[in-house]
Amino acid sequence: MEGDAKPFRLFSGKFKPSQQTVDPTSNPLAATTKTTHTDKGDPDGDASGAVGFSELGLSKWAVDTCRELGIRSPTPVQRRCIPRILAGDDVLGIAQTGSGKTAAFALPILQRLAVEPYGVFALVITPTRELACQLAEQFRALGSTLHLRCTLIIGGINMMGQAQALMQRPHIVVATPGRIKVLLSENPDISAAFSKIKFLVLDEADRVLDVGFEEELRIIFKSLPKSRQTLLFSATMTSQLQALLELSANRSYFFEAYEGFKTVESLKQQYIFIPKNVKEVYLFHILSKMEDMSVRSAMIFVSTCRSCHLLSLLLEELDEPAVALHSHKSQALRLAALNKFKSGRVPILIATDVASRGLDIPTVDLFINYDIPRYPRDYVHRVGRTARAGRGGMSISFIAQNDIDLIHEIENDVGKKMDAFECKEEEVLENITKVYKARRVARMKMMDDGFEEKAQERKAQKMKALAGKVLTEKSFFCCKEFVSDVTLFSILLSDCFLQLPRKSPGLKFQKKTNLSEEFSALKQDFTWTSLSQGSLDSLELSSSVQVPVPL
């Protein structure tokens, strides 16, 4: 109908009738769409555990490459997803961190590329630069026998060189949303390079759809063909991913290796209940005992860039070799820090959540939760940096008085209680004077290097960029009951694009409508939520706006 919102699909536009018979009681998703096959896998393996890569439909060269890289047998997510990707299905794969999700989508993509080699064949979108670098390395390793051309498109690197690389039509493009969006927007020739793409992959899909990449994704998707195959992989299931699966027009396959937010069994999870003002003292004590604990390397997660920078200066003052990884560093310094840690030259990495997704560092034995994350799924991703691929590991969470409710929520969601980490308080506090002195020196160094001023400048730039995204020509309504997170809804409705405060109280009223032909099957009452009153004061809509619901 003219004037209605015209949504674009994240999944492909082609339709293939399902050849699977699914019990509608096995999963609620199966009851809402007949084209989705749902597979609840076993996190500890399945009956087909003896199946090798060759039985999954992979060619001999791919099997040999896996063997050379030390990948002896497929994991559950690889056993279930590789054949479905090779069969042409859209796939949503949910599996624990360290379960081999990257190979689950990289191997079938490379197999299809070997049959029909051209560029650009696949676009892989990931939320962080560090994860993008790792994915590009893994694609190059798995595709070494194909003379694979894989291009990395991320911020912090010369844009002109990246544009030239895309014009050469590489086989695989691994990118973060922001940089690829800029290149597509500014150069129509680059946009044309993606017109025949076969695969779109969202790695860590829940975060790509959850951290404000709506505008970037809209522009990216406009450059992609509707006949593409779409693959979404994540360690956690969210309402956004579930809704996308239900809206897929292609034959789709949903694999979930476990229920809820789970941590691996080989991970020993412990806690220390301490006052906030002595957290650095306990941290120094544990790090000084790494050799006694047979710990080769440790990752420390903090909640802010400021804490990350301060701890790195503090440990430097205490002669504990450590590197820091946070978004206030340049891309060159971030990669240098990560490479020092991965190579073993520095045994301690302090990081914000920029490093909590997907990074595979085999020698991480200890994870320290210096600041407790606000959400259980963030805890799962953080501790997922250790005990990967069946290896052992240990996590220690520092719990202050205000963190007790968060810890209880995490324990309830992951289904596992943490044990107390035993240490002698008298022995820990022996170093309190030394640590406090180092903290004062670290704070003075932060003042000298202008960190606070740079942080304020970055904050102002972010606020300015966010203000530019606020609605000027689009409808500001979102469907609260259909999709609980406005991010997903803004992606789905290209003519109903919005930016809302996540916890806006909102102004609610009821409307009954069909959003478009694609949504007509839903036929249900929706609750529409507007911007908060404070945001409405500064909102101006142009007269040409076509609101897709009657007011």
matplotlib code that plots the C-alpha trace (Angstrom):
import matplotlib.pyplot as plt

x = [0.0, 1.4, 2.6, 3.2, 6.6, 8.6, 10.9, 14.0, 15.1, 18.2, 17.7, 17.6, 14.6, 14.4, 12.0, 12.6, 10.0, 11.3, 12.0, 12.2, 9.4, 9.6, 7.7, 5.9, 6.2, 9.9, 10.5, 8.3, 10.0, 8.8, 5.2, 5.6, 7.3, 7.1, 10.3, 12.5, 14.2, 15.1, 17.9, 18.6, 22.1, 23.9, 26.7, 28.7, 28.5, 25.9, 25.3, 27.3, 30.4, 32.5, 31.6, 34.6, 34.9, 34.7, 31.3, 30.0, 30.4, 33.7, 36.3, 39.6, 41.6, 39.4, 39.8, 43.6, 43.8, 41.9, 44.3, 47.3, 45.9, 45.4, 41.6, 41.0, 37.3, 34.3, 32.6, 28.8, 28.1, 30.3, 28.6, 25.2, 25.7, 28.2, 25.9, 23.0, 25.2, 26.4, 22.7, 21.9, 20.1, 20.1, 21.6, 21.4, 23.9, 24.0, 26.9, 29.2, 32.4, 35.3, 33.1, 34.4, 31.7, 34.2, 35.1, 31.4, 30.8, 34.3, 34.7, 31.5, 32.0, 35.5, 34.2, 31.6, 34.2, 36.5, 33.8, 32.9, 35.9, 35.1, 35.0, 33.4, 32.0, 31.3, 31.0, 31.6, 30.5, 31.7, 31.3, 35.0, 38.2, 40.2, 37.7, 37.7, 41.5, 41.3, 38.6, 40.6, 43.6, 41.5, 40.0, 43.5, 44.7, 41.7, 41.9, 45.6, 45.5, 43.0, 45.3, 42.6, 42.3, 40.9, 40.6, 40.2, 38.1, 38.2, 38.6, 42.0, 43.6, 44.1, 40.8, 42.3, 44.2, 41.1, 39.1, 41.7, 41.7, 37.9, 38.2, 40.4, 37.4, 38.8, 37.1, 36.3, 35.7, 35.9, 34.7, 33.3, 30.0, 31.3, 34.1, 32.4, 29.4, 31.6, 33.2, 29.9, 28.4, 31.2, 32.0, 29.3, 31.9, 32.6, 28.9, 28.8, 31.5, 29.0, 26.2, 26.8, 27.8, 26.8, 27.2, 26.5, 27.8, 27.1, 29.6, 28.7, 25.3, 23.6, 26.1, 26.1, 22.3, 22.5, 25.0, 23.7, 24.7, 21.2, 22.3, 25.4, 23.5, 20.8, 23.4, 25.3, 22.2, 21.1, 24.3, 23.7, 21.6, 18.4, 19.4, 22.3, 22.7, 22.7, 24.5, 24.2, 26.4, 26.5, 27.2, 23.9, 20.4, 18.4, 14.9, 16.4, 17.8, 14.7, 12.5, 14.8, 14.7, 10.9, 10.9, 13.2, 11.7, 14.3, 14.5, 16.3, 18.0, 18.4, 21.0, 21.3, 23.9, 22.7, 19.9, 20.4, 23.6, 26.0, 29.6, 31.9, 32.2, 36.0, 36.0, 36.5, 34.5, 35.4, 34.9, 36.4, 34.2, 36.3, 35.9, 36.3, 39.2, 41.5, 40.6, 44.0, 45.8, 44.0, 44.7, 48.4, 48.5, 46.9, 49.1, 52.2, 51.1, 50.6, 53.6, 52.6, 49.1, 50.6, 49.0, 50.8, 48.7, 45.8, 43.1, 41.7, 38.3, 37.2, 34.1, 35.7, 38.6, 39.8, 40.1, 41.9, 44.4, 44.9, 45.5, 48.0, 50.0, 49.7, 51.0, 53.8, 54.8, 54.7, 56.9, 54.2, 54.4, 51.0, 49.4, 46.0, 43.3, 40.6, 38.9, 40.8, 43.9, 44.8, 44.2, 48.0, 48.5, 45.6, 46.9, 50.4, 49.1, 47.0, 49.9, 52.3, 49.8, 49.0, 52.6, 53.4, 55.8, 53.5, 51.5, 48.8, 46.2, 43.9, 40.8, 37.4, 34.6, 36.2, 38.1, 35.3, 33.9, 35.3, 39.0, 40.8, 43.9, 44.9, 47.2, 44.7, 44.5, 43.1, 40.4, 39.8, 36.5, 37.8, 34.4, 31.2, 29.4, 25.8, 24.3, 24.8, 25.6, 28.5, 29.9, 29.6, 31.5, 34.2, 34.9, 34.7, 38.2, 39.6, 38.8, 38.2, 37.9, 37.9, 40.9, 40.8, 40.7, 39.8, 37.9, 37.9, 35.3, 35.9, 32.7, 32.0, 29.0, 27.0, 27.7, 25.9, 22.6, 24.4, 26.4, 23.2, 21.6, 24.6, 24.6, 20.9, 21.2, 24.3, 23.0, 26.2, 27.3, 30.7, 33.1, 35.0, 38.7, 40.8, 43.6, 45.0, 44.0, 47.1, 49.3, 47.4, 47.5, 51.2, 51.5, 48.9, 51.3, 53.3, 50.1, 48.6, 51.9, 51.9, 48.2, 49.1, 51.9, 49.7, 47.1, 49.7, 50.9, 47.3, 47.2, 50.5, 49.5, 46.2, 44.0, 41.1, 41.1, 41.2, 38.4, 36.2, 36.9, 35.9, 32.8, 31.8, 32.4, 30.3, 27.4, 27.7, 27.6, 24.6, 22.7, 23.2, 21.5, 18.3, 15.3, 14.9, 12.9, 11.7, 8.9, 9.7, 7.5, 8.6, 6.7, 7.4, 5.7, 6.8, 10.4, 11.5, 14.6, 14.1, 17.4, 16.1, 12.8, 14.7, 16.7, 13.7, 11.7, 13.7, 11.0, 10.5, 14.1, 14.6, 16.9, 15.5, 16.9, 17.1, 15.3, 12.9, 9.7, 7.8, 4.3, 2.1, -1.0, -2.6, -2.9, -3.9, -2.2, -0.3, 3.1, 3.4, 2.8, 5.8, 4.3, 0.7, 0.8, 1.4, -2.1, -1.9, -2.3, 0.9, 1.9, 3.5, 6.0, 7.0, 10.1, 10.2, 8.7, 12.1, 13.2, 9.9, 10.7, 13.6, 12.1, 11.1, 9.6, 9.4, 6.0, 7.0, 7.2, 5.0, 4.2, 3.3, 0.6, -2.6, -2.4]
y = [0.0, 3.4, 5.3, 2.2, 1.6, -0.7, -2.9, -4.5, -7.9, -8.9, -12.4, -13.1, -12.3, -15.6, -18.3, -22.0, -24.4, -26.3, -30.0, -30.6, -31.8, -30.1, -30.8, -27.5, -28.3, -28.7, -25.0, -21.9, -20.6, -23.6, -22.7, -19.2, -20.1, -23.2, -22.4, -22.6, -25.8, -25.6, -27.8, -27.9, -29.3, -30.9, -28.6, -31.7, -33.3, -35.4, -38.8, -37.9, -37.2, -39.5, -37.6, -36.0, -32.9, -35.0, -36.4, -32.8, -32.2, -30.4, -31.0, -32.8, -29.6, -28.1, -31.3, -31.3, -27.6, -28.3, -31.1, -28.9, -26.3, -28.8, -29.0, -32.7, -33.1, -30.8, -29.4, -29.6, -26.2, -27.1, -30.5, -29.0, -25.7, -26.5, -28.9, -26.4, -23.5, -25.7, -26.5, -22.8, -22.2, -19.0, -20.0, -18.6, -20.4, -19.9, -21.7, -21.1, -19.0, -21.1, -23.6, -23.1, -20.8, -19.0, -22.2, -23.2, -20.3, -19.8, -23.4, -23.6, -20.1, -21.0, -24.3, -22.4, -19.8, -22.5, -23.6, -20.1, -17.8, -14.1, -11.0, -9.7, -13.2, -12.7, -9.8, -10.5, -7.8, -7.8, -5.2, -4.6, -4.0, -6.5, -9.3, -8.2, -8.6, -12.1, -13.2, -12.0, -14.0, -17.1, -16.7, -16.4, -19.5, -21.6, -20.4, -20.5, -23.2, -21.1, -18.0, -16.2, -12.4, -11.2, -7.5, -5.9, -2.8, -1.2, 2.3, 3.6, 2.6, 4.7, 4.9, 5.5, 2.3, 0.4, 1.9, 0.8, -2.7, -2.9, -1.8, -4.8, -7.0, -9.2, -12.6, -11.9, -8.6, -8.5, -5.2, -3.2, -1.4, 2.2, 2.1, 0.0, 2.3, 5.4, 3.7, 2.6, 6.0, 8.0, 5.8, 4.3, 2.1, 0.4, -0.1, -1.9, -4.3, -5.8, -6.2, -10.0, -11.0, -14.5, -14.4, -11.9, -12.9, -11.1, -12.4, -11.7, -10.8, -9.9, -7.0, -5.9, -5.4, -4.0, -1.1, 1.6, 0.4, 0.9, 3.6, 1.7, -1.5, 0.2, 1.6, -1.7, -3.7, -1.4, -2.4, -6.1, -8.3, -9.8, -13.3, -13.5, -16.1, -14.7, -16.2, -15.0, -16.4, -15.4, -16.9, -15.5, -15.5, -12.3, -11.1, -9.3, -12.5, -14.5, -11.9, -11.9, -15.6, -15.6, -12.9, -14.8, -15.4, -18.0, -21.5, -20.9, -23.1, -22.3, -24.1, -23.6, -25.6, -24.8, -23.2, -19.6, -17.9, -20.8, -20.9, -23.9, -26.6, -26.5, -22.9, -22.6, -19.5, -17.8, -14.5, -12.2, -9.9, -6.8, -3.0, -0.9, 1.1, -2.0, -3.6, -2.6, -4.2, -7.5, -7.3, -6.8, -9.7, -12.1, -11.1, -11.5, -15.1, -16.0, -18.3, -20.1, -20.6, -22.0, -19.1, -18.2, -15.2, -13.2, -10.8, -8.1, -6.6, -3.2, -1.1, 2.2, 3.3, 5.5, 2.5, 0.6, 3.3, 3.9, 0.2, -0.1, 2.8, 1.4, -2.0, -0.4, 1.4, -1.9, -3.6, -5.9, -6.1, -5.4, -3.9, -2.0, -2.4, 0.3, 2.5, 5.7, 4.1, 4.4, 1.3, 0.8, 0.9, -1.5, -4.0, -3.7, -4.3, -7.3, -8.9, -8.5, -10.3, -13.1, -13.7, -14.1, -11.2, -9.6, -11.9, -9.4, -7.7, -5.0, -4.4, -2.9, -4.9, -4.2, -7.4, -9.5, -10.8, -13.6, -13.1, -16.5, -16.3, -19.9, -19.3, -17.3, -19.2, -16.5, -14.0, -11.2, -9.4, -6.2, -4.5, -6.6, -6.3, -5.1, -7.9, -11.7, -12.2, -9.7, -11.9, -14.9, -13.2, -11.9, -15.2, -16.9, -15.6, -18.4, -22.1, -22.1, -25.2, -27.6, -26.1, -25.3, -21.9, -19.8, -16.6, -14.4, -11.7, -8.7, -8.1, -4.8, -4.2, -2.6, -5.6, -8.3, -8.1, -8.3, -11.4, -13.1, -12.3, -13.7, -16.9, -17.4, -16.9, -19.0, -21.7, -22.0, -20.7, -19.1, -20.4, -18.1, -17.5, -18.2, -15.7, -14.5, -10.9, -10.2, -11.2, -9.1, -6.0, -6.1, -4.3, -1.7, 1.2, 0.2, -0.1, 3.2, 5.0, 3.5, 4.6, 8.2, 8.2, 6.6, 9.4, 12.1, 10.4, 10.5, 14.2, 14.7, 12.8, 14.6, 11.5, 13.3, 16.1, 13.7, 11.7, 14.8, 15.6, 12.1, 12.3, 15.6, 14.1, 11.1, 13.3, 15.4, 12.3, 10.9, 14.2, 14.0, 10.6, 11.9, 11.8, 14.6, 12.9, 9.5, 8.3, 8.0, 5.0, 1.6, -1.6, -2.4, -5.7, -7.2, -6.3, -5.3, -3.5, -0.5, -1.2, -4.2, -2.5, 0.4, -2.0, -3.8, -0.7, 1.3, 4.0, 4.0, 4.6, 5.9, 6.6, 6.2, 6.5, 2.8, 3.4, 6.1, 6.0, 6.8, 7.8, 4.7, 4.3, 1.4, 0.9, -2.0, -2.2, -4.3, -2.8, -4.1, -7.1, -8.9, -8.4, -9.0, -12.6, -11.2, -9.5, -8.6, -5.6, -3.7, -1.2, 1.8, 3.8, 7.4, 9.3, 10.6, 14.0, 15.6, 14.4, 15.5, 19.1, 19.3, 17.0, 18.5, 16.2, 17.4, 17.6, 14.9, 12.2, 9.2, 7.6, 3.9, 3.9, 6.0, 8.6]
z = [0.0, -0.9, 2.1, 4.2, 5.7, 3.4, 5.6, 4.3, 5.5, 7.4, 6.0, 2.3, 0.1, -1.7, -0.4, -0.3, 1.2, 4.1, 3.6, 7.3, 9.5, 12.8, 16.0, 16.9, 20.5, 20.5, 20.5, 20.5, 17.3, 15.4, 16.1, 14.6, 11.3, 9.2, 7.4, 10.4, 11.6, 15.2, 16.6, 20.3, 20.5, 23.3, 24.7, 25.7, 22.2, 20.5, 19.0, 15.9, 17.8, 15.6, 12.5, 10.8, 8.6, 5.4, 6.4, 6.7, 3.0, 3.0, 0.3, 0.9, 0.7, 3.6, 5.7, 5.1, 6.1, 9.3, 10.1, 9.4, 11.8, 14.5, 14.2, 14.4, 14.7, 14.4, 17.4, 17.8, 16.3, 13.3, 12.9, 12.8, 11.0, 8.2, 6.3, 6.5, 5.2, 2.3, 1.6, 1.2, 4.4, 6.5, 9.8, 13.3, 15.5, 19.3, 21.1, 24.0, 23.7, 22.5, 20.7, 17.2, 15.7, 13.4, 11.6, 11.5, 9.0, 7.5, 6.2, 4.2, 2.8, 1.6, 0.1, -1.9, -2.9, -4.2, -6.6, -7.7, -7.0, -7.4, -5.3, -3.2, -2.2, 1.5, 3.9, 7.6, 10.1, 13.7, 16.5, 17.4, 15.5, 17.5, 16.7, 13.0, 12.9, 14.4, 12.0, 9.0, 10.3, 10.7, 7.2, 5.7, 7.7, 6.6, 3.0, 2.6, -0.1, -2.1, -2.4, -0.6, -0.8, 2.5, 3.2, 6.7, 6.9, 10.3, 11.8, 12.8, 9.5, 6.4, 4.6, 1.1, 1.2, 2.3, -0.6, -3.1, -1.6, -2.0, -5.6, -6.2, -5.4, -2.6, -2.0, 1.7, 3.5, 7.3, 8.6, 11.5, 10.7, 11.0, 8.6, 5.9, 6.1, 5.4, 2.4, 0.9, 1.4, -0.2, -3.2, -5.4, -7.1, -3.8, -3.3, -6.7, -5.5, -3.1, -5.6, -6.2, -2.7, -1.7, 2.1, 4.8, 8.3, 11.5, 14.1, 17.7, 16.1, 19.4, 20.0, 16.4, 16.7, 20.2, 20.3, 18.0, 14.6, 13.1, 10.6, 9.6, 9.0, 6.9, 4.5, 4.4, 3.6, 0.8, -1.1, -0.7, -3.0, -1.6, -2.8, -0.4, 2.3, 5.9, 8.8, 12.4, 15.1, 18.8, 22.2, 23.7, 22.4, 22.6, 21.7, 18.6, 17.2, 17.9, 16.2, 13.2, 12.9, 12.9, 10.1, 7.8, 4.3, 3.4, 4.7, 8.0, 10.5, 14.2, 16.3, 20.0, 21.8, 25.3, 27.3, 28.5, 29.6, 30.4, 31.2, 30.4, 32.9, 32.8, 34.2, 37.9, 39.0, 42.3, 44.1, 46.7, 48.8, 49.4, 50.0, 46.9, 48.3, 48.5, 45.1, 43.7, 46.7, 46.2, 42.5, 43.0, 45.5, 43.1, 40.2, 42.3, 43.0, 39.3, 39.2, 42.4, 40.9, 37.7, 35.8, 32.5, 31.6, 33.0, 31.7, 33.9, 32.8, 34.0, 33.2, 32.0, 29.9, 32.8, 35.1, 32.4, 31.9, 35.6, 36.4, 33.6, 35.0, 38.5, 37.6, 35.6, 38.8, 40.7, 38.1, 37.0, 33.1, 31.7, 28.6, 28.3, 25.6, 25.5, 22.9, 23.8, 22.3, 18.7, 16.6, 16.1, 19.9, 20.5, 18.0, 19.4, 23.0, 21.9, 19.9, 22.9, 25.1, 22.5, 21.8, 25.5, 25.8, 28.4, 30.7, 31.8, 29.7, 31.2, 29.0, 28.8, 27.1, 23.7, 24.3, 25.8, 22.5, 20.4, 21.0, 21.1, 23.2, 24.0, 27.0, 29.2, 32.4, 34.7, 34.3, 36.9, 37.0, 38.5, 37.9, 37.9, 34.5, 34.6, 32.6, 32.9, 29.2, 29.5, 32.3, 30.0, 27.2, 29.6, 31.3, 27.9, 27.2, 29.4, 29.4, 25.6, 23.5, 26.4, 28.2, 31.9, 33.4, 36.5, 37.0, 40.1, 40.6, 42.9, 44.7, 46.5, 48.7, 45.8, 43.6, 45.6, 43.7, 40.3, 41.4, 42.5, 39.1, 37.3, 39.4, 38.8, 35.0, 34.5, 36.8, 38.8, 42.2, 42.6, 45.3, 47.6, 46.6, 49.6, 50.5, 53.8, 54.5, 56.6, 53.7, 51.2, 53.3, 53.7, 50.4, 51.0, 51.5, 48.4, 46.2, 47.5, 46.7, 43.2, 42.8, 43.6, 41.1, 38.4, 38.9, 38.5, 35.3, 34.0, 34.7, 32.9, 29.8, 29.5, 29.6, 31.3, 28.8, 25.9, 27.4, 27.7, 24.0, 23.0, 25.0, 23.4, 19.9, 20.7, 22.0, 18.8, 16.6, 18.6, 18.2, 14.5, 14.5, 16.3, 14.2, 11.6, 8.8, 10.1, 12.3, 16.0, 16.9, 17.9, 18.6, 22.2, 22.5, 19.2, 19.8, 23.2, 22.0, 19.7, 18.0, 16.1, 15.1, 13.7, 11.5, 10.2, 9.2, 6.8, 6.7, 10.5, 11.6, 15.1, 18.0, 21.5, 25.0, 26.0, 29.3, 28.3, 30.3, 27.1, 26.3, 25.5, 23.6, 21.7, 18.0, 15.8, 12.4, 9.8, 9.2, 5.6, 3.5, 5.1, 8.6, 7.7, 9.0, 12.5, 12.8, 16.5, 18.7, 19.3, 21.9, 20.3, 22.4, 21.6, 22.6, 26.1, 26.7, 27.1, 23.7, 22.1, 23.1, 20.7, 18.0, 14.6, 11.9, 8.3, 6.7, 4.2, 6.8, 6.1, 9.5, 8.9, 11.6, 11.9, 14.7]

ax = plt.figure().add_subplot(projection="3d")
ax.plot(x, y, z, "-o")
ax.set_aspect("equal")
plt.show()
